[in-house]
Amino acid sequence: MSDTPPAKRPPIALVPGSRVRVRSAGPDEQAIDSTGLFRGLVSIGGDNSLALELDGTGGDEKGRIRLVPVPAILAVDILEAAKPEEEKRSDSNQAPGYFR
């Protein structure tokens, strides 16, 4: 048995700009494969969807935005992970308000 500790892996995060392949439920018990850039989550009428900018593979129109409802998702493959942007906070630019 080896005494070397396992290599640390960064946590998995699906962030906008990541290249993904999403397999989702489609009509007639067939799956729909969508490949492209993850643009974020969209809420429509209280239901969340993944927004994907399609890359044209599989005959889909390149640049089209596809919304995939979260309950319809069967699998998400992260092909290229984008680095998460650090949250930018700048309190000095805000006008003074009620809370200081």
Secondary structure, 3 states (H helix, E strand, C coil): CCCCCCCCCCCCCCCCCCEEEEEEECHHHCEEEEEEEEEEEEEECCEEEEEEEECCHHHCCCCCEEEEEHHHEEEEEEEECCCCCCCCCCHHHCCCCCCC
